[in-house]
Amino acid sequence: MNFHEIRFPASLSFGSIGGPERRTDIVTLANGHEERNTPWAHARRRYDAGLGLRSLDDIEVLIAFFEARQGQIYGFRWKDWSDFKSARPTAEIDFRDQLIATGDGVTTRFQLAKTYRSGTVGYQRPISKPVAGTLRLGLGQEELQEDIDFTLDSTTGEVTLSHPPEQGIELVAGFEFDVPVRFDTDRIATSVASFQAGDVPDVPVVEVRV
């Protein structure tokens, strides 16, 4: 896949705006009732990187990053400051933050995920771009050691344990993560005069499936 394992400058994404979007197909029946369906199992996130620019130096950094990615050709990592870790925004990462899977005594490879809950309903989001060095993994109440008990592929979010968890034992994890994205345009229009007057360029970024 056309993807560069490099993060968009976090200082620029800090001022961006964006978040998840869903696709819902709605059909209104003759009796006025609706049928609602979605072809997407997972949300897709969109952002505007232009709102994080604060100086002409920031624009230079943006253009260099854009050119290195060849516009929309190559994807990259993006830090979503409103949702970038397994814990709550004000909490420290703990290895018991997220339930990843329950052991079956056979499986050793698992996909990192984050679960969003509201009431009795939950949605599990696969995490494919964890931040290297931030993962804390555990079995039940016991924390594991990376490179001894498990290894992490930070390009896919897959964890491989040295031994399969026993039947019924919970695999839990805490981590930071990035969003895999690409630029959603092949053109960036900038003007020094308009930027100094308070206008910022429109730089759309959209999540990609990896």
N, C-alpha and C positions, 0 to 999 in steps of 0.2 A: 504493500500500500504506500501511496505517496504521503509519508508523514515524517516530519522532523522532530526528534525528541528534544525539543528546546521550548522553554517557556517564554511566552510574551512577557515583556518587562512588567513585573508585578506592580511597580510604582505607577505605571500608566493604566493598568486594568483596575486599580483601586478606585478611580473616579468614574468608572464606566457604569452603564445602566443596562439591565437585562435580567433574564431568568428563564424558567421553563415555559414551553408552549406545548399544547396538545393539539391533535387533529381529531375532530369529532364530526362524523357524518350524521345529519339529522333529517329524518323523513317524517313529515306531518301527514298522518292518515286522514281519511275522509271523515272520521268521527272526531277529529281534533286531537287525538292522542299522538304522541311522538314515539318514534323508534330511534334510539341513539346507539351508534356503533363507532368504533375507532379501529383503523388499520394499524395503529402504532401501539406496540406493547410498552414502549418507553417514551418519556417526554424528550423533546429536543430543545436545547437552550440556545438563545440568541442574545447578543450583546452589541453595544455600540462603543467601540474603543475610542472614538473621537472625543468623548466627554472627559476622558482622563488626561487630556493634553493641557499642560499649564504654561509651557514656554516654547520658544522656537527650537530649543535644544530637544524638547520632547518630540516635536514634529520630525526633526532629523533622525531621531532614533526610530520613530514609527516608519518612515520611508525606507530606512535601511533594512528593517525587519520585513517590511512588505516586499521589497525587491528580492531579498534572500529567499523568500517563500514563493517567488514568482507569481504573485497575486493569489489566485485560488488554487494553484496547482498543489502546493504542499500544506498539509495540516500541521498543527503545532499545539503545544500545551497552553492552557489558559487558567489562571487562578481566579475563581469566582469568590470574591471576598465575602459574599453573603452565605456561601455554602461550600466550604473547602475542607472540612474534617468530619470525623465520625462522631465527635462529641458536640454538645451545644456550643454556640459561638463563644460564650464566656467561660467554658469549662476546659480543663486540661484533658488531653487524650489519655484514655485508660484502655487496657487490653480487653476489658469487658464491655466496651461501648456497643458493639454490634454482634449479633448472632449471625455467623456465616453459614454454618451447616451443622448437622448432627452426624456423628460417626456411624459407620456401618461395618467397621472392622476390615474393610477392603480398600476403599477409596483413599488416595493420598493427595490428589490434586483438587484444589478448590478455588473458586472465583470470589474475589473480594466483592462486597456489596454493602450498601447502606439502606436501611429500612426507614421509611417515613410513615408515621402513624397518626391517625386522627380518629379518636373513638376506638371502635373495634375493627376498623379497616386499616390495612397497611399496604404499602407499595415498596417492593425491593428493587433498588436501582443497582445494576452492575457497575462496578468501579474498575475501569480498565487502565487508568493512569495514576496509580498511587505515587506519592512522593517518596523517593528512595531515602531510607534512613529514618522514616517516621513510623513505620509499621511496628505495632506491638501485638503479638499473637498469643493466645492462650487456649488450653484445653481445660474446660471446667473452671476451677479457681486457680489453676497453676499456669504461670506465664512461661512461655517457651523462649528459647534463644535462637536468633537468626544465625544461619550458617552452621548451626549444630543440630537443632531440631527441625528447621525448615529453611527453605530458600524462597525468595520472591522474584518474580519476573516483573519488574516495574514498567515494562512496555505493554503488558497485557493485563496485569492485576491478578495473575494466577499465583497461588501459593502451593508449594510442594512440600509435604511433610516427610520426614525420614521414616516414619512408621505410621500406618493408618490408625486413626482414632478408634478406640473401642466402641462397640455398639452402644448407642444412646448418649455418648459423651459429646457435649457441645463444644464446637470450635468457635471461639470469639476473637474479636480483633478491634483495634483502634488504629487510626491512621489519618494522614492528610492526603488529599488527592487533587489532581488537576482535571480539567475538562478538555477532551480532544476536540479541537475546532479548526476551522479554516476561515480565511477572509471570504466574505460573501459579495465581493466585488473585485473587478480587475482594474479599478480606477480610483485613485485618491486625488481629490482636487483641493489644493491648499492655496491660500493667499496670505502673505505677511500682513498686509493692511487690514484685511477683514479679521484675521486672528487677533491682532492687537486691539481691534475694536470690540472684541468679545465673541466673535463667531468662531466655531470650531468645525473641522471637517467631519463629514459623515463617514464613519468607518465601520460598517456592519461585519459582525463575526457570527458564525453559526456552528453549532455542534455537528460533529461527524460521527458515524458509526465505525468502530474499529474492532 
